[in-house]
Amino acid sequence: MLDLSRLRALHAVAVHGSVGAAATALGYTPSAVSQQIAKLERETRTPLLERQGRGIALTDAAQQLAATAEELLAMVERAETDLEERRGRPAGRLTIASFATGARGLLPAVLATLAAEHPTLDTRIVEADPHLSPGLVAQGVVDLAVTHDWDIAPMSSPEGLAQTGIGEDYCDICVPDDHPYAARDALTRADLAGQRWICQPPGSVCYDWLTRTLRASGPPDLAYQVAEYETQLALVAAGLGIALVPRLGRGPLPAGVTAVRLDPPPTRHVYALWRPGAARRPAITEAVRLLKSTWAERHASIPA
């Protein structure tokens, strides 16, 4: 009989494309995932992984087995949902995918409350790009995703998934304390022309927002392109430029940095996504409730 945990490992490799990424998603070590796949190969007497350049690829037999594993995992989820619903309280494992600032600025309080109030619930986090999160939910890799879009690029409703809004995250212009804009109450988009920028790399929504918003006054000077907002703020503190930084997960600004409101403000809409088949699961409904209530308590609207 095939072992479900080994099928889960194979399915994760199929979804994520590598043993290392699958291990991160499952909360295992890469060695543990490799061992599960090796045991599954012995059980099935079938090669499942093959070398492809510096990485690995699933064989045709493994692709077929991974598709079957996805069906089996969906059946197991339905059974677990039925049992949890009968108990009427969150239990089992709940894996949540989140973008980086959501994991830092929103989830710690939610997870702490879940752990304190529901000790039989085992929650896990997987950090994931917002564009990838719907696929992870649809494929059963995670149970719930916290994701976002921006006002310039609304997220289309993912097919086959349920979603609800959590809140709106506003972005400010962060400048060095000795910058002329540091004394301003608010800025307009016209004020942003001709500035030296610290921003995320191409392919990010923040990068797209800057290039679209500022292109009327000529190509913006995107001098420093780094992914982490904390690094961006360190560069701002050093006087190297200005940055567009969301409030969620930002934390206290470092010395030498001032945040100035942009009018109208760039906005990120934060959502929760889950599979409709799991909607009856108490762990899902409780996690979504806490996401909304925690946001309402901790994230103020735009100051007047």
Backbone hydrogen bonds in HBPLUS format (Angstrom, degrees):
<---DONOR---> <-ACCEPTOR-->    atom                        ^
c    i                          cat <-CA-CA->   ^        H-A-AA   ^      H-
h    n   atom  resd res      DA  || num        DHA   H-A  angle D-A-AA Bond
n    s   type  num  typ     dist DA aas  dist angle  dist       angle   num
A0007-LEU N   A0003-ASP O   3.08 MM   4  6.44 151.7  2.16 148.2 156.8     1
A0008-ARG N   A0004-LEU O   2.84 MM   4  6.09 149.5  1.93 147.2 156.2     2
A0009-ALA N   A0005-SER O   3.07 MM   4  6.33 148.6  2.17 137.2 144.8     3
A0010-LEU N   A0006-ARG O   3.03 MM   4  6.33 158.6  2.08 146.2 151.4     4
A0011-HIS N   A0007-LEU O   2.88 MM   4  6.08 161.3  1.92 150.3 155.6     5
A0012-ALA N   A0008-ARG O   2.95 MM   4  6.16 154.5  2.02 146.0 152.7     6
A0013-VAL N   A0009-ALA O   3.06 MM   4  6.36 153.3  2.13 147.4 154.0     7
A0014-ALA N   A0010-LEU O   2.98 MM   4  6.26 155.5  2.04 149.3 156.3     8
A0015-VAL N   A0011-HIS O   2.95 MM   4  6.21 151.3  2.04 148.0 155.7     9
A0016-HIS N   A0012-ALA O   2.89 MM   4  5.97 168.7  1.90 153.2 156.3    10
A0017-GLY N   A0013-VAL O   2.77 MM   4  5.33 142.7  1.91 139.2 146.9    11
A0022-ALA N   A0018-SER O   3.06 MM   4  6.17 155.6  2.12 141.3 148.6    12
A0023-ALA N   A0019-VAL O   2.87 MM   4  6.07 153.3  1.94 148.4 155.8    13
A0024-THR N   A0020-GLY O   3.07 MM   4  6.37 155.4  2.14 146.5 152.4    14
A0025-ALA N   A0021-ALA O   3.08 MM   4  6.33 160.7  2.12 148.0 152.6    15
A0026-LEU N   A0022-ALA O   2.97 MM   4  6.16 151.5  2.05 148.9 156.6    16
A0027-GLY N   A0023-ALA O   2.89 MM   4  5.81 124.9  2.19 142.7 155.9    17
A0028-TYR N   A0023-ALA O   2.96 MM   5  4.78 143.9  2.09 140.5 143.8    18
A0032-ALA N   A0029-THR O   3.03 MM   3  5.21 119.7  2.41 100.6 115.1    19
A0033-VAL N   A0029-THR O   3.17 MM   4  6.57 156.4  2.23 154.3 160.4    20
A0034-SER N   A0030-PRO O   2.92 MM   4  6.16 164.2  1.95 152.9 157.4    21
A0035-GLN N   A0031-SER O   2.94 MM   4  6.15 152.8  2.01 146.1 153.5    22
A0036-GLN N   A0032-ALA O   3.04 MM   4  6.29 151.2  2.13 142.9 150.3    23
A0037-ILE N   A0033-VAL O   2.98 MM   4  6.31 159.1  2.03 154.5 159.7    24
A0038-ALA N   A0034-SER O   2.90 MM   4  6.11 158.5  1.95 148.3 154.7    25
A0039-LYS N   A0035-GLN O   2.95 MM   4  6.16 157.1  2.00 147.9 153.3    26
A0040-LEU N   A0036-GLN O   2.98 MM   4  6.21 150.1  2.07 142.4 151.0    27
A0041-GLU N   A0037-ILE O   2.88 MM   4  6.19 147.9  1.98 148.4 157.3    28
A0042-ARG N   A0038-ALA O   3.08 MM   4  6.42 152.9  2.16 144.4 151.1    29
A0043-GLU N   A0039-LYS O   2.92 MM   4  6.19 155.0  1.98 146.4 153.6    30
A0044-THR N   A0040-LEU O   2.95 MM   4  6.08 158.6  2.00 147.5 152.7    31
A0045-ARG N   A0041-GLU O   2.73 MM   4  5.48 120.8  2.07 136.1 151.2    32
A0046-THR N   A0041-GLU O   3.21 MM   5  5.25 141.3  2.37 134.4 143.0    33
A0059-THR N   A0048-LEU O   3.00 MM  11  5.27 160.9  2.03 129.7 133.6    34
A0050-GLU N   A0057-ALA O   2.87 MM   7  5.37 150.4  1.96 154.6 163.6    35
A0057-ALA N   A0050-GLU O   2.81 MM   7  5.37 147.3  1.91 153.5 164.5    36
A0052-GLN N   A0055-GLY O   2.95 MM   3  5.29 171.2  1.96 130.7 129.7    37
A0055-GLY N   A0052-GLN O   3.07 MM   3  5.29 146.9  2.19 132.8 128.5    38
A0063-GLN N   A0059-THR O   2.94 MM   4  6.30 152.6  2.02 151.8 159.2    39
A0064-GLN N   A0060-ASP O   3.11 MM   4  6.40 159.2  2.15 148.8 153.6    40
A0065-LEU N   A0061-ALA O   2.93 MM   4  6.18 157.8  1.98 146.5 153.2    41
A0066-ALA N   A0062-ALA O   2.76 MM   4  5.91 152.8  1.83 148.7 156.3    42
A0067-ALA N   A0063-GLN O   3.09 MM   4  6.32 148.8  2.19 142.6 150.0    43
A0068-THR N   A0064-GLN O   3.13 MM   4  6.47 155.1  2.19 145.3 151.7    44
A0069-ALA N   A0065-LEU O   2.82 MM   4  6.07 151.4  1.90 145.4 154.3    45
A0070-GLU N   A0066-ALA O   2.98 MM   4  6.26 146.9  2.09 142.4 150.0    46
A0071-GLU N   A0067-ALA O   3.31 MM   4  6.68 151.7  2.40 142.1 148.4    47
A0072-LEU N   A0068-THR O   2.99 MM   4  6.34 159.6  2.03 152.7 158.6    48
A0073-LEU N   A0069-ALA O   2.81 MM   4  6.00 162.0  1.84 155.3 160.0    49
A0074-ALA N   A0070-GLU O   3.06 MM   4  6.21 148.7  2.16 139.8 147.8    50
A0075-MET N   A0071-GLU O   3.07 MM   4  6.40 150.1  2.16 144.4 152.3    51
A0076-VAL N   A0072-LEU O   2.91 MM   4  6.24 157.5  1.96 151.7 158.0    52
A0077-GLU N   A0073-LEU O   2.90 MM   4  6.12 153.6  1.97 143.8 151.1    53
A0078-ARG N   A0074-ALA O   3.04 MM   4  6.33 153.9  2.11 144.2 150.5    54
A0079-ALA N   A0075-MET O   3.05 MM   4  6.36 156.1  2.11 148.0 154.4    55
A0080-GLU N   A0076-VAL O   2.85 MM   4  6.12 162.6  1.88 154.7 159.6    56
A0081-THR N   A0077-GLU O   2.80 MM   4  5.97 154.3  1.87 148.8 156.2    57
A0082-ASP N   A0078-ARG O   2.98 MM   4  6.20 158.1  2.03 145.7 151.0    58
A0083-LEU N   A0079-ALA O   3.05 MM   4  6.34 162.0  2.08 150.8 155.0    59
A0084-GLU N   A0080-GLU O   2.87 MM   4  6.03 165.3  1.89 151.1 155.6    60
A0085-GLU N   A0081-THR O   2.84 MM   4  5.94 154.8  1.90 148.2 155.4    61
A0086-ARG N   A0082-ASP O   3.02 MM   4  6.25 150.3  2.11 142.9 150.6    62
A0087-ARG N   A0083-LEU O   3.03 MM   4  6.37 151.3  2.12 146.8 154.5    63
A0088-GLY N   A0084-GLU O   2.92 MM   4  6.17 139.9  2.08 140.6 152.2    64
A0092-GLY N   A0120-THR O   3.17 MM  28  6.49 129.8  2.44 150.1 141.6    65
A0122-ASP N   A0092-GLY O   2.65 MM  30  5.88 174.0  1.66 165.2 167.2    66
A0094-LEU N   A0122-ASP O   2.82 MM  28  6.10 156.0  1.87 145.3 148.6    67
A0124-ARG N   A0094-LEU O   2.85 MM  30  6.20 150.1  1.94 152.2 153.3    68
A0143-ASP N   A0095-THR O   2.84 MM  48  5.30 148.5  1.94 137.9 148.1    69
A0144-LEU N   A0095-THR O   3.22 MM  49  6.53 152.4  2.30 156.3 158.5    70
A0096-ILE N   A0124-ARG O   2.82 MM  28  6.07 168.3  1.83 148.0 150.6    71
A0126-VAL N   A0096-ILE O   2.81 MM  30  6.12 148.3  1.91 150.3 153.0    72
A0097-ALA N   A0144-LEU O   2.88 MM  47  6.37 156.3  1.94 151.4 157.4    73
A0146-VAL N   A0097-ALA O   2.72 MM  49  6.11 160.4  1.76 157.6 163.4    74
A0098-SER N   A0126-VAL O   3.00 MM  28  6.45 146.5  2.11 150.7 157.6    75
A0128-ALA N   A0098-SER O   2.91 MM  30  5.60 159.0  1.95 129.8 136.4    76
A0102-GLY N   A0099-PHE O   3.15 MM   3  5.41 122.9  2.50 103.9 118.6    77
A0103-ALA N   A0099-PHE O   2.94 MM   4  6.18 154.8  2.00 157.6 165.8    78
A0104-ARG N   A0100-ALA O   3.07 MM   4  6.35 141.9  2.22 143.2 154.0    79
A0105-GLY N   A0101-THR O   2.75 MM   4  5.69 161.3  1.78 143.8 149.8    80
A0106-LEU N   A0102-GLY O   2.97 MM   4  5.20 150.9  2.06 135.7 139.4    81
A0107-LEU N   A0102-GLY O   3.13 MM   5  6.44 161.3  2.17 159.5 164.0    82
A0111-LEU N   A0107-LEU O   2.79 MM   4  5.88 173.8  1.79 171.7 171.2    83
A0112-ALA N   A0108-PRO O   2.99 MM   4  6.06 153.8  2.06 143.6 151.1    84
A0113-THR N   A0109-ALA O   3.12 MM   4  6.26 155.0  2.19 142.6 148.4    85
A0114-LEU N   A0110-VAL O   2.99 MM   4  6.27 161.5  2.03 151.1 156.5    86
A0115-ALA N   A0111-LEU O   2.91 MM   4  6.08 159.1  1.96 147.6 153.1    87
A0116-ALA N   A0112-ALA O   3.01 MM   4  6.18 152.8  2.09 142.2 149.5    88
A0117-GLU N   A0113-THR O   2.92 MM   4  6.00 161.5  1.96 154.5 159.0    89
A0118-HIS N   A0114-LEU O   2.82 MM   4  5.46 142.3  1.96 142.4 150.8    90
A0121-LEU N   A0118-HIS O   2.98 MM   3  5.63 163.7  2.01 126.2 128.8    91
A0132-LEU N   A0129-ASP O   2.89 MM   3  5.37 143.6  2.02 115.5 126.1    92
A0133-SER N   A0129-ASP O   3.16 MM   4  6.37 138.0  2.35 152.6 164.6    93
A0136-LEU N   A0132-LEU O   3.20 MM   4  6.51 153.8  2.27 151.4 159.3    94
A0137-VAL N   A0133-SER O   3.04 MM   4  6.34 154.9  2.10 158.2 164.6    95
A0138-ALA N   A0134-PRO O   2.91 MM   4  6.12 170.7  1.92 154.1 156.9    96
A0139-GLN N   A0135-GLY O   2.93 MM   4  5.98 152.3  2.00 146.9 153.5    97
A0141-VAL N   A0136-LEU O   2.93 MM   5  5.14 132.9  2.16 158.7 165.1    98
A0142-VAL N   A0136-LEU O   3.31 MM   6  5.82 157.2  2.36 123.5 123.9    99
A0140-GLY N   A0137-VAL O   3.04 MM   3  5.22 159.6  2.08 108.5 114.8   100
A0145-ALA N   A0273-LEU O   2.97 MM 128  5.08 153.0  2.05 142.2 147.5   101
A0273-LEU N   A0145-ALA O   2.87 MM 128  5.08 151.2  1.96 143.6 151.9   102
A0147-THR N   A0271-TYR O   3.00 MM 124  5.34 152.8  2.08 138.1 146.6   103
A0271-TYR N   A0147-THR O   2.81 MM 124  5.34 165.9  1.83 147.8 152.3   104
A0149-ASP N   A0269-HIS O   3.05 MM 120  5.40 144.2  2.18 139.6 150.4   105
A0269-HIS N   A0149-ASP O   2.82 MM 120  5.40 146.7  1.93 141.6 152.3   106
A0153-ALA N   A0150-TRP O   3.01 MM   3  5.19 146.7  2.13 104.1 114.3   107
A0151-ASP N   A0267-THR O   2.98 MM 116  5.58 134.4  2.19 159.6 165.4   108
A0161-LEU N   A0158-PRO O   3.29 MM   3  5.67 159.8  2.33 133.3 130.2   109
A0162-ALA N   A0274-TRP O   2.85 MM 112  5.43 164.6  1.87 171.8 172.7   110
A0274-TRP N   A0162-ALA O   3.03 MM 112  5.43 152.8  2.11 148.0 152.1   111
A0164-THR N   A0272-ALA O   3.07 MM 108  5.49 144.7  2.20 146.6 155.6   112
A0272-ALA N   A0164-THR O   2.94 MM 108  5.49 153.7  2.01 157.1 165.7   113
A0166-ILE N   A0270-VAL O   2.77 MM 104  5.45 171.6  1.78 152.7 149.8   114
A0270-VAL N   A0167-GLY O   2.92 MM 103  5.43 173.9  1.92 168.9 169.3   115
A0169-ASP N   A0268-ARG O   2.70 MM  99  4.91 171.8  1.70 158.1 159.3   116
A0268-ARG N   A0169-ASP O   2.72 MM  99  4.91 167.3  1.73 152.7 157.2   117
A0247-ARG N   A0170-TYR O   2.97 MM  77  6.01 142.5  2.12 159.4 164.0   118
A0171-CYS N   A0266-PRO O   3.05 MM  95  5.45 145.0  2.18 158.5 158.6   119
A0172-ASP N   A0245-VAL O   3.05 MM  73  5.58 162.8  2.08 146.5 141.9   120
A0245-VAL N   A0172-ASP O   2.95 MM  73  5.58 160.2  1.99 161.9 165.5   121
A0173-ILE N   A0260-VAL O   2.96 MM  87  5.21 168.3  1.97 161.2 157.3   122
A0260-VAL N   A0173-ILE O   2.80 MM  87  5.21 163.1  1.83 146.2 151.9   123
A0174-CYS N   A0243-ALA O   2.76 MM  69  5.24 165.4  1.78 160.3 163.5   124
A0243-ALA N   A0174-CYS O   3.04 MM  69  5.24 155.3  2.10 143.4 151.0   125
A0175-VAL N   A0258-THR O   2.84 MM  83  5.42 164.1  1.87 159.5 161.0   126
A0258-THR N   A0175-VAL O   2.86 MM  83  5.42 166.5  1.88 163.9 168.6   127
A0179-HIS N   A0176-PRO O   2.96 MM   3  5.29 164.2  1.99 118.1 120.6   128
A0177-ASP N   A0256-GLY O   2.93 MM  79  5.10 144.4  2.06 126.0 126.6   129
A0182-ALA N   A0179-HIS O   3.00 MM   3  5.45 159.5  2.05 117.4 123.8   130
A0184-ARG N   A0181-TYR O   3.04 MM   3  5.27 163.3  2.07 112.9 118.2   131
A0187-LEU N   A0261-ARG O   2.83 MM  74  6.28 145.8  1.95 151.7 163.1   132
A0263-ASP N   A0187-LEU O   2.77 MM  76  5.95 164.8  1.79 168.7 171.0   133
A0191-ASP N   A0188-THR O   3.02 MM   3  5.40 139.3  2.20 105.7 116.6   134
A0192-LEU N   A0189-ARG O   3.09 MM   3  5.44 155.8  2.15 109.3 116.6   135
A0242-ILE N   A0196-ARG O   2.97 MM  46  6.42 155.3  2.04 157.4 163.3   136
A0197-TRP N   A0221-ASP O   2.81 MM  24  5.93 175.3  1.81 172.8 171.2   137
A0223-ALA N   A0197-TRP O   3.04 MM  26  5.71 116.2  2.47 134.8 147.1   138
A0224-TYR N   A0197-TRP O   3.29 MM  27  6.66 164.9  2.32 151.7 155.4   139
A0198-ILE N   A0242-ILE O   2.81 MM  44  5.81 146.1  1.93 161.0 160.9   140
A0199-CYS N   A0224-TYR O   2.83 MM  25  6.30 159.4  1.87 166.0 172.2   141
A0226-VAL N   A0199-CYS O   2.79 MM  27  6.16 138.6  1.96 155.0 161.0   142
A0204-SER N   A0201-PRO O   3.38 MM   3  6.26 153.2  2.45 141.3 143.9   143
A0208-ASP N   A0204-SER O   3.10 MM   4  6.42 161.2  2.13 145.5 150.7   144
A0209-TRP N   A0205-VAL O   2.77 MM   4  6.00 152.8  1.84 149.2 157.0   145
A0210-LEU N   A0206-CYS O   3.11 MM   4  6.40 163.1  2.14 151.4 154.2   146
A0211-THR N   A0207-TYR O   3.05 MM   4  6.33 171.3  2.05 157.1 159.2   147
A0212-ARG N   A0208-ASP O   2.92 MM   4  5.99 160.8  1.95 151.2 156.5   148
A0213-THR N   A0209-TRP O   2.88 MM   4  5.86 162.0  1.91 150.1 155.9   149
A0214-LEU N   A0210-LEU O   2.97 MM   4  5.87 161.1  2.00 150.7 155.1   150
A0217-SER N   A0214-LEU O   3.12 MM   3  5.82 148.0  2.23 118.8 126.0   151
A0218-GLY N   A0215-ARG O   3.08 MM   3  4.91 163.0  2.11 107.3 108.3   152
A0232-GLN N   A0228-GLU O   3.10 MM   4  6.47 153.5  2.18 144.3 152.1   153
A0233-LEU N   A0229-TYR O   2.90 MM   4  6.21 158.4  1.95 153.4 157.9   154
A0234-ALA N   A0230-GLU O   3.07 MM   4  6.33 147.2  2.19 138.8 147.6   155
A0235-LEU N   A0231-THR O   3.05 MM   4  6.36 150.8  2.14 148.5 155.7   156
A0236-VAL N   A0232-GLN O   2.91 MM   4  6.28 149.2  2.00 147.1 156.7   157
A0237-ALA N   A0233-LEU O   2.86 MM   4  6.09 161.3  1.90 149.5 154.1   158
A0238-ALA N   A0234-ALA O   3.13 MM   4  6.36 133.9  2.35 133.4 145.0   159
A0240-LEU N   A0235-LEU O   3.18 MM   5  5.74 166.0  2.20 159.5 156.7   160
A0239-GLY N   A0236-VAL O   2.81 MM   3  5.15 158.7  1.85 114.2 119.7   161
A0250-ARG N   A0247-ARG O   3.05 MM   3  5.23 165.7  2.07 128.7 127.4   162
A0257-VAL N   A0254-PRO O   3.27 MM   3  5.94 137.4  2.46 146.9 144.5   163
A0278-ALA N   A0275-ARG O   2.90 MM   3  5.49 154.1  1.97 118.5 126.4   164
A0279-ALA N   A0276-PRO O   3.06 MM   3  5.08 165.8  2.08 109.0 112.7   165
A0281-ARG N   A0278-ALA O   2.94 MM   3  5.33 157.2  2.00 113.7 121.3   166
A0284-ILE N   A0281-ARG O   3.01 MM   3  5.47 126.1  2.31 112.1 124.8   167
A0285-THR N   A0281-ARG O   3.19 MM   4  6.56 165.8  2.21 159.8 162.6   168
A0286-GLU N   A0282-PRO O   2.89 MM   4  5.91 160.3  1.93 149.8 155.4   169
A0287-ALA N   A0283-ALA O   3.02 MM   4  6.01 156.2  2.08 138.1 144.9   170
A0288-VAL N   A0284-ILE O   2.96 MM   4  6.15 165.8  1.98 157.1 160.6   171
A0289-ARG N   A0285-THR O   3.01 MM   4  6.12 155.6  2.07 139.7 146.9   172
A0290-LEU N   A0286-GLU O   2.98 MM   4  6.19 159.1  2.02 148.0 153.2   173
A0291-LEU N   A0287-ALA O   2.91 MM   4  6.14 152.1  1.99 147.5 155.6   174
A0292-LYS N   A0288-VAL O   3.10 MM   4  6.34 162.0  2.13 151.6 154.8   175
A0293-SER N   A0289-ARG O   2.97 MM   4  6.20 167.9  1.98 152.9 156.6   176
A0294-THR N   A0290-LEU O   2.83 MM   4  5.73 161.6  1.86 146.8 152.4   177
A0295-TRP N   A0291-LEU O   3.09 MM   4  6.13 156.3  2.15 139.0 145.7   178
A0296-ALA N   A0292-LYS O   3.00 MM   4  6.23 164.6  2.03 150.0 154.0   179
A0297-GLU N   A0293-SER O   3.03 MM   4  6.21 146.7  2.15 143.1 151.5   180
A0298-ARG N   A0294-THR O   3.03 MM   4  6.08 150.9  2.12 149.6 156.5   181
A0299-HIS N   A0295-TRP O   2.95 MM   4  5.48 154.8  2.02 156.1 156.1   182
